[in-house]
Structures are given as structure tokens and as C-alpha cells.
Amino acid sequence: MYYSYNISDETVELAKKAEADLKEVFAKIEENAMIVSSKVLSAFQELRVSTADFIDITGYGYSDPGRDKLEALYAKVFGAEDALVRPQLMSGTHALSVTLFGLLKPGDTLVYISGEPYDTLRSVIGTSGESRNSLIKYGVKYEEIDLIGDDFDLEAITERISKGDVKVAAIQRSRGYSRRKSLTIEKIEKAIKAVKAACPETVVMVDNCYGEFTEDREPTEVGADVFVGSMMKNLGAGFATSGAYCVGTKECIEDIAERFSAPCVGKELGANFNQLAAYFKGFFVSPSTVASTLKSMAFAARMLELSGFEGISPRYDEKRTDIVQTADFGSAEMLIKFCTGIQKGSPIEAFATPYPSEMPGYPHPEISAAGTFITGATNELSCDGPLIAPYTAYMQGALTYEYGKLGIMRAIDEMFDRSEG
């Protein structure tokens, strides 16, 4: 069945071996998808979602019952008091920026307790870049507490937070472009308990990008005050064409919403540009899409391991808490070949060839493959990486396992010059 797609016999045999090894892994992923699907379906029914909720409201967006229902749905599923789900939030970074500026005032202290955040957040904070409008320029004090290996330094967190002057303790769940592993909900729960035991008034904010529905609990269900993510990642499921969200306590969402729009306006303003049906549908389908992504990434991990590559993280049978898969290719040539293969295995612009280039907010040349229906959507199969040793690829996405598998097989063929077209 692979011949019409020009997959080599060698790669087909490798895929058979990989899938045989992955049977138990796939069963666990599918079990989790059933758990979170039941939560989503129950919330749709309890909140009485109807076709009337998909009607577009124009202008200022006042009195939009569909928008309010969508945000209630997010809050319900994630065990939170409130949510802000909007197309005007253009990315995860934008939503995080709005969140931090909404929660922090001049003189407040922000502490990242998961070590240094990823590149674009450093510019928001002001530890890199030359923006005149960063948090630090705004008068916010900033500190970091490094992880110990791949876990929180609970002793250091307790000591620092107990001083009582930290307004926000922030956690980045996913690894970003770092070498550390992503942080499981179990580890995040322990860190949140340490923060709250040291100072109950400290707000815990979690950057949940790439992590939604990969486990059966989310940060707000283990004590976080607010978490943030992008709908061009897990929760959009290929339907949302833009947007991001914040979920948390009513007080946190109120502060964030007033930064998002205007004081005393908050959530009441903002038309949804005829996106409501797509947002509802994306959220509904996302448990299955996330499962497809997790299976695709586990398949990629095993294929690369069987091909002799090292630095595979997570390993194929390791617990996953986000949709990111990394692999060290050891040379720029192999990284470029792999990204080229992913692009060739994409449905959109498969004819294009990716080349390394400078990207805003990143310190090194990047190569990026993303033949996606939604530009830049990382819940569709994509891969990128900086052109620096050890030449690590950061891969994520796949709207279905079948398409993810085919794209990864094409990338393996490309690396070993097996591809015929």
C-alpha cells in the first residue's frame, strides 16, 4: 500500500518493527484520549451547546452568548473558574505576554521556577532583545530558579517564595529549545504545593503550550491559578485558524482580560470573526488529535532509534507530557535532510524545500518544515531546529496518525537517500 507514495522497502520494514514495539504505548495513549474525551463530551452536554452558539456577532462583540459558552466550556473541562478564549490573542507568546502584563505591576516580582524560559518569552520579560516595552522596562523584577536535572528544586522554591514578595511564580511545562525534559503534571503539582505552602498569595502561572490533553489532568486541576496556551497547537485540532486562551481563577482572568481589552471592559469586548464553530469543533476533536500526535511522535522516536540516532527525547516508551519530540542528528546536513523529508511528506507545499534562515526572536539560524493548512500550526506535522550542535530537531503535530506516520517515513527515506520522489 506504500508503493503509490514511493516509500522504500527498507523504511516499510522499519515501520513494521516500530509499530510492533509500540502496541502497549499506543494502548495507553488511546486510554488517555478516552478519559479526556469523556470530560469534553460531558461538558458540551452539561452546558447545552447548540447551533445557536455558533452565530457570528459583529462590531464590538458585546452580548455574545456563543463566546461566553465557549469560555465556560474551557473553564468546565479544565476545572477552572473562568477563561478567555479569543482570536485576537495571536499566539501562545502573545497570550503569555498579555497574562504576565495583566498579573504584574511595576515593582512586582516574577520568578520562573522552571529555569530560563524559551527565546520569545525572554524578549517579553526583557532578559534578551532590546524592547523598550518589556516587563523589566515596565518595572517588574525578575528571577529564575533552575531545575535540578529534569525536576524542580523544591527546597530553593520554598526558600525564595517564603519571603512573601513574589507576585507570580511561573512554570514552563514544555522544554522549548532546551535540553531538559518537559515537566509532567505530577511534578508540576508538587511544585505548586511547595509555592502555595510557602506563600498562598503567590499566583502560579503555567505555560501549558503543547501540553493540553496529553495527560488526564491539567495545571488548574492540581492547583495552578492560571494556565495559558495556543489554539494553533493542541486545542485547535486543525480547525482554529488563529487564537489562544487563558484559563484560571476569576480574579486572574479579570486582570488578564482588562489587559487584553481595556479596564472596566475586560471580557465584554471582542467579536470572534466567525470563528466560534471552528473553536467549538476544534476543542471537541482535540483529544483525538492529540492522541494522533502522541502516537506519531512515539512512532518517530522508535523509527529514529532503530535507525541508530541518539539523543532521542522522549524515548518511544517514555511517559509523554507534551507533543514535542526531539532528536539529535549530529550534523547540519542530517537535520536539513530530515526537515526536507518532513516538508516532502506534508499535504501543503510539499514541493517547497526548507532552508536555514534568521527568524525573529531566535538567536541562531533556524530551519523549519511546516506544510500545514493553518500557517505555523504546530498541531499539524512540523519540524524545526537551530543550526547549532548537536543539531537537534524539534518535531510535533499530526492531525491523524496515518498522515503523521507517512510524513515520518518520508523523512527517514530522505535522510538515507532512499526517496524516489
N, C-alpha and C positions, 0 to 999 in steps of 0.2 A: 504493500500500500504506500510505501515511501518513494517508489520509483518516479511517480509523477512529480514529486517535489525534489528530485535529484539528491536525495540523501545517500551517502555512501554505505556500502555493505558493512564496513568496519564500524561506522557510527551506529548503525541499526543494531548490530550485535552488542555494542557497548550499552546502548539504551535498554536492551532486554535484561542485561545483567543488572543495571542500575535499578530498574523497576522491580526486579525480583528482591533486591536488597531493601527496597523502600516500602514493602507491603505494610509492615507494622507502623511505620512512620505515617503513611497516608491514612491508616485507620484512625490514629489519634487526631490528626488534623480534621478529618471528617466528623469525628465525635464532637470536637470543639465547635465546629461550624453548626452542628445541630443544636448545641446548647445556646449559642448566641442568636441563632435564627429564631428559636422559640421565644427569646426575650423580645426580639424585634417584632415578631408577629403578634405577640400578646399586647405590646404597646400600641400597635396600629389599631387593634380591635378595641382596646380599652378606651383610647382617645377618640374613637369613632371617626377615623379618617374617611373622607368621602370625596367624590369627584369635585364637589363644590370647593374643596380646599385647594384645587389646582388653578383656580381662576386668577388671572393676572390683574393686579391692582397697579395703576399707573401714577404718575405725578410724585407727590411726596411719599406715598405709601402708607398714609395714615389708615387705621382701621382695616388691617389686612388679616382676616381670620385664618387664612391658609398659612401665612408666615408664622403667626402665633402658634398654630397647631404643629407646624414643623419643629419649632423650637421647643415646644412642650414634649414632642416625641423624643428629641435628643436628650432632654433632661430626664425623661422617664426611663429610657433604656440605660442611661449611664448612672442612674441613682443619684441625680443631682437636683438642685432646686430650680435652676434656670439655665437658659442657653441663649447664645447669639449665633445665628447661622445665616450668613449673608454673602451675596455675590460681590459686594463692594470690598470685602476682605479678599485681596487678590492672590494671596499665597500664605503658606504657613508662617513665613518670616514676617509678613505684614500683620497677620493676626497676633503673633507673639509680640511684635513691636507695639501694637495698639494695647495689648494686655498689660505689658510692662509699664508703658506710659500712663495707663489708666490706674494701675495699682500703686505706683510710686510717685512721690512728690519730692521737690528739692529738699535735700537733707536726709532723705530716707536711705536705708542701706539694702542693697540687693546682694545676696550670696548664692552663687551657683554651687550646690553641694555635690554635683556630679562632675566636677572638674571643668576644664575650659569648654565652652560651647562651640558649636561649629561656626564656620567662617562668617556667614552673613549675620549671625547674631552678635558677633564681636563688633561689627560695624554699628549695629543698633546700640550696643552698650557703650562703645567708644574706646575699647581696648585696641582696635585697629581701625584703619581708614582715617579720613580727615574731615568727617562731617562736623559741621557746626551745631548739629541738632541731635547729637547722641544723648543717651541718658546721663553720661558723665558730664557733658557740657551743660546739661539741664540741672546739674547739681546733685545727682544721685551718686552715692558712694557704692563702690563695687568691690567684691572679694570673691575668691574661689576656694573651695576645699577639694583637693584632689582625691580621686578614688584610690583605694588600695587594691592594686590589681584590677579586677573587674567588679569590685564591690565598694559600697560606701564606707567611709571612715566614720563610723558611728560615734566613736569617742571624740573625735575632732568636731563633729557636727554638734554634739551635745554641749561641748565646752564653749563653742562660739555662739550658738543660739541662746544659751542660758544667760548671756549678758543682757538680753532683753531689748537690744536696739536694732535687730534685723527685721525689716518690714516684710520682705519676700525672700523665701528660700526656694530656689528654682532647681528643677531636675530635668535633664535631657535624657529621655528614655532610649533613643536610638544612638548609635555610635557616631553618626556624622561621618567625617573623614578622619576619624581617629582609629587607633589600633585596638582600643578596648572593645569588649563585648557589649552588646546592648543590655539594658537593665530590665530584669524580669519584674513582674508585678509583686512577687514575693519580696524581692529586695527593696523595691520602692516602698512597700508597706512598712517594712522595718525602719527605713529612713524617715518616713512621715511620722511614725510613732515617736522616734527619737526627737524630731523637731518639736512636735506638739507637747511632749513631756517636758522639754526644756523651756518652751515659751508658747503657750496655747494661742497667743495673739498673732504669732508669725504666720503669714499666709504662705501656703505651699502651692506653687505653680509647677505643673508638669508639661513639658513639651512632649506631646503624645504622637507627633508625626511618625508615620509608618507603623504605629503600634496597635491601632484600633482593631478589635475583634481577633487578634492573634492569640489572645488568652480569654478565659471565661470571665475575667473581671477587668475593670478599668480603674484608673487612678482615683476617681471620685468615690469609688466603691471601697477603697482602702484608706480614705481619709484626706485626700487632696482637696484643697479649696477650689481649685480651678485647673482644667487642662485644655490644651489648645491643639488644633490640627488643621490640615488642609483637605478640602474635598477633591483635590486632584490627586490625592493619594487614596487611602483605603476606602473612605466612606462615600466617595463619588461613584465608584464602581463603573467608571466609563460613561456615566450619564451626565454628571455635573460638568459643565463646560468651564467653570471657574468657581471660586469661593473658598471660604474657610469658616471655622467655627470656634467658639469658646463655650465650655460647659462648666458650671460650678455653683457656688452659693449665690443667693440672690444679691447680696451686697457686692460681691466681686463682679458679677455680670453687670450690675447697675453702673459701677465705676468704669468698667471697660466700655459699656455702651455709650456712656457720656463722652468718652474719649473718641469713640468711633464716630459719633454724630455731633452732638453739642450738649452742654449742660442743660438739664431740665427737659431735654428732648429724648436722649437715650435710645431705647429700642423702638420708640413710636414712629421713627422716621426711617424710610428706606424701602423703595419699591424693589421687587425681586426680578424685574426684567424677564418675565415669563419663564422663570427657572423652576417654579415650585414643583411641577410634575416631575421634572428631572431630578430634583433634590429628593423628593419622596421615593421615587423609584430607585435611585442610586443607594439610598440608605437601606431600603428594603432588600436589595440584591447583594449588598456589600459583604454579608457573612460568607456567602458562596464565593464571591470574587476573591476575598481574602484567602479563603481555603485554596482556591486555584493558584493564587500567587505563592502561598506557602509550599504547596506541592511542587510547583515549578522551580522554586529556589532550592528545595531539598534535592530535586532531580538534578539541577545544575551542579550542586555541591558534589553529589555522588559521581556524576559524569566527569567532573574535573579531577576528583580524587583518583578515579580509575584511570584517568589519562596521565597521572603522575605528577600533578601540580600540588604544591604545598601552600600553606598559609590560607587554607580554606576555612572560613568562619561565617556562620556556624558550620560544623561538620554535618553531614547529611542526617545523622541520627540524634543530633543535639537539640535540646529544647529551644524553641524559637519564640521570641517576644516582639519581633517586628518583621517586616517583609524584606529586609535588606540582606543580601548575600555578598560576601567579599571573597576575592581570590587574588593571591599574589602571583603575577605572571613572570616576574624576574627580569623582564626586558620591555622596552618601549614597543618593540616590534610585535611581541605576542599580545600585549594589551591592545594595540591598534588593530591587530588581526581579529581579536575576539569581538571588539566593538563593531568592526566592519561586518562580521558574521551576524551579530545581533541585528544590525541595520538591514542586512540582506534577508533576514528572517522576519521582518516586520511587514504589516499589511500596507502601511503608508510610506511612500518614498523609499521603498526597498531598493530603488535604482540609485539612491544617493550614496556617496562614500564619505564617512566622517573623517575629519582631520583635526588634529590638536589646534587649539586656539586659546586666546585670552578670554576669560569670562568675568563679568562684573562681580565683585565681592570675593573672588578667589585669588590666592596669591601665586598660583602656578598655572601654566597652560593646561587645559583640560581637553580630553576627548570625550565626546558624548554621542551615544547612539539612541535614538528615540523615534522610531517610525510609528507615531501614535495618532489616534483620532483626535484627542484633545492635546494641543501643543504643550509639551512639557509634563504631561500627566505621568506620574511615577507609579500609578496602579496599572498601567499598561507596561508591557515588557520594555525595559530600557536599561542602559548600562553606561556608566561614565567613570572617569578616574583621572587623577592628576598625573602628569608626565614626570614623576619623580620616583626614585627607588623606594620600595620594591615593586613599583608599577602595579598597584592594586586596582582591581576593577570593583566598582560598587554597583551591584545589579539589584533590580527589584521589578515587581509587576508581573502581569499576565492576566488578562481578563478571563481566560479559560486555561485550564491545564493543558489541553490539547495544543493550543497555539503557543503556549509557553514552551512546551516540550519540543515542538517543531523549530522554534526560533533558537533554542539552545543547541539542538542537534546541528542546525545550520552553522552556528558559531564554532562548534567543535570541528566540523568539516573545514571551515575557513582557516582555522589555526594550523591544521595539519595538511593544508593544500589538497584536500580531498574533494572540494566542491566542484561540481561540473557546470554550475550555472546559477 
